[in-house]
Amino acid sequence: MDPYVLALEPENKFEEWRRTIYYCRTKQQLPRDLSFVNRHNLLIGPMATCIGAEYGAMRDSDEVTRDHALVVDGQVAIQHVFSGDDDIQAMFDDACRGHVTVHFNPPKPRRNS
């Protein structure tokens, strides 16, 4: 696996995230300067809210904001997207069909004093 991490901070990573979300949700080809994303078969990053139609109504990726990141219990939800190898994709599609799980960093155990 060759993972790539998208993030909301710093600003240059946020630009990658919002543009990637916009182009993927509007089913457009990634522009040349984002084509490196396609070379990774695992993308890890903030999960986006809304359905594709909302993104389709946007004029461009500048309308995607940090508010479009899914927040659950005060934390940004992270997703893992597998792509590239058709066999790997098919395996994960079959294994994950109908199952959505949101994982957060577990709280640190309390020590008894």
N, C-alpha and C positions, 0 to 999 in steps of 0.2 A: 504494500500500500504506500502511496505517496500522498500524504495528507496536506491540505492547505487550510489555514485558519483565516476566516473573515471575522472582523470585529467592529465594534462601534467606536473604539478609541485606539490609537490616536486618529486624527482627522483623515490622514491618507488611507487608513484601513476602513474608516467609515465610508469614504468615497467609493472604495472597491465594493463594500457590502451593498450600499444603496444602488449602485449601478448594476451589480450582478442581480440583485433582487428584481429591479425594474425590468431588465432585459429578459430574465427567465420567466417572470410572471406575465409578461406581455408576449411571450413566445417569439421573441426576436433573437437573431443571432447576436452573440456578444461582439462588441466592436473590437477591432484589432488590438487596442491597448489592453483589453481584458482577456484576450485569447489564451493567455497563460493559464487561466483558470481551467480550461478544458484539458490541460495536460495532467491534471491531478485526478485520481480516481476516488478520492475521498475529500469532501469539503466539510468543514466544521465551522459553524457560525450561528449567530443569533437567528432564531426563527422569526419569520415575518408574519404579521397579522394580515387580515383581510383576504378577500378572494381576488382572483386575477382580474375580474371586471373593474374593480376599483383602480387597480394599477393601469388598466387599459384606458381609463378616463383621464389619466394624467398626461400632460404634454410631454414631459421628459423626466429623467431620473432625479432632477433637482427637487421634485415634489415629494420624493421619499425622504422621510425624516426619521430620527431616532424613535419617534412615537410609533413608527410602524414595526418596531421590534416587539414581539410578544413578551409580556411580563406576567409572571404568575407568582403570587405570594411575594411580590417585591423584587423578584430576580428575573433577569432576562433568560428566557428559555433557549436552549442550545439544540440545534439539530445536526445530524450527520447525514450527508447526502453522498451516496455512492454512484459513480458514473464511469463511463469509459468501457470497461470490459463487459460485454453482453452476458457472459456466463456468471460473473459476480453479480451483476445487476439482477439477473433472473433469480439467482439464489436468494438474494435479499428481498426481492419482491415477493417471492413465495413465502419466505419465513415471516415477513412482516405484514402481510396482507391482513387488514382489519385490526392491527395492533398499533396503537400509538402510546408511547410512554414518554413522559417528561421527567428527566432526571436532574436533580440539583445536587450541589455539594451537600453531603449529609452534615447535620450539626455535629460539632465536636462533643464527644462524651464528657459528661460532668464527672469530676473527681470528687469522691466522698472525702470530706475533710475531717 
